């Protein structure tokens, strides 16, 4: 019910704002819906794959950043971790 009302209100609003644009866009909506339905599975699988890759990269980076921050302090410079010291050496 909510989807139907939202669709009706959207079409009415579009018609008020630009009737010519509404008449141009409305015939394309069924084409969009058919294409979306046809490729839904492929898009979903691709999206899931990318999200899993991002999760893996995030875990990798978080672990390595955490290691750089939690290393023991450098004996030569109290209060500076090895991660900070190595960054300073690269500069």
PEFEN-V359391 format. One record per residue. N is the residue number from 1. RES is the residue in one small letter. PHI is phi in radians with two decimals (999 if undefined). PSI is psi as a letter, one per 20 degrees, with the letter a starting at -180 (NA if undefined). D_LAST is the distance of its C-alpha to the last C-alpha in whole Angstrom. Layout:
n=<N:N>
res=<RES:RES>
phi=<PHI:PHI>
psi=<PSI:PSI>
d_last=<D_LAST:D_LAST>
This chain:
n=<1:2:3:4:5:6:7:8:9:10:11:12:13:14:15:16:17:18:19:20:21:22:23:24:25:26:27:28:29:30:31:32:33:34:35:36:37:38:39:40:41:42:43:44:45:46:47:48:49:50:51:52:53:54:55:56:57:58:59:60:61:62:63:64:65:66:67:68:69:70:71:72:73:74:75:76:77:78:79:80:81:82:83:84:85:86:87:88:89:90:91>
res=<x:x:x:x:x:x:x:x:x:x:x:x:x:x:x:x:x:x:x:x:x:x:x:x:x:x:x:x:x:x:x:x:x:x:x:x:x:x:x:x:x:x:x:x:x:x:x:x:x:x:x:x:x:x:x:x:x:x:x:x:x:x:x:x:x:x:x:x:x:x:x:x:x:x:x:x:x:x:x:x:x:x:x:x:x:x:x:x:x:x:x>
phi=<999:-1.12:-1.09:-1.13:-1.10:-1.08:-1.11:-1.11:-1.09:-1.13:-1.14:-1.11:-1.09:-1.04:-1.13:-1.18:-1.25:-2.71:-1.07:-1.17:-1.13:-1.08:-1.18:-1.37:-1.45:-0.96:-1.14:-1.45:-1.06:-1.06:-1.11:-1.04:-1.12:-1.16:-1.10:-1.09:-1.14:-1.14:-1.80:-1.01:-1.11:-1.11:-1.13:-1.14:-1.11:-1.11:-1.11:-1.08:-1.11:-1.12:-1.11:-1.13:-1.08:-1.14:-1.11:-1.11:-1.11:-1.09:-1.10:-1.06:-1.15:-1.08:-1.12:-1.28:-1.21:-1.10:-1.08:-1.11:-1.51:-1.81:-1.09:-1.09:-1.15:-1.19:-1.11:-1.32:-2.27:-1.04:1.56:-1.84:-1.47:-1.06:-1.09:-1.16:-1.08:-1.18:-1.16:-1.17:-1.17:-1.26:-1.27>
psi=<g:h:g:g:g:g:g:g:h:g:g:g:g:g:h:g:g:n:h:g:h:g:h:h:h:g:h:i:g:h:g:g:h:g:g:g:h:h:j:g:g:g:h:g:g:g:g:g:g:g:h:g:g:h:g:g:g:g:g:g:g:g:g:h:g:h:g:h:h:j:q:q:q:p:h:h:n:p:i:p:r:h:g:g:g:h:h:h:h:h:NA>
d_last=<62:58:57:60:60:56:57:60:59:56:58:60:57:56:60:60:57:57:60:60:56:58:60:58:55:58:59:56:55:57:56:52:54:55:52:50:53:52:49:48:48:45:43:43:42:39:38:39:37:34:34:34:31:29:30:29:26:25:27:24:21:23:23:20:18:21:20:16:18:21:20:21:19:18:20:18:17:20:19:16:16:14:13:11:10:9:7:5:5:4:0>
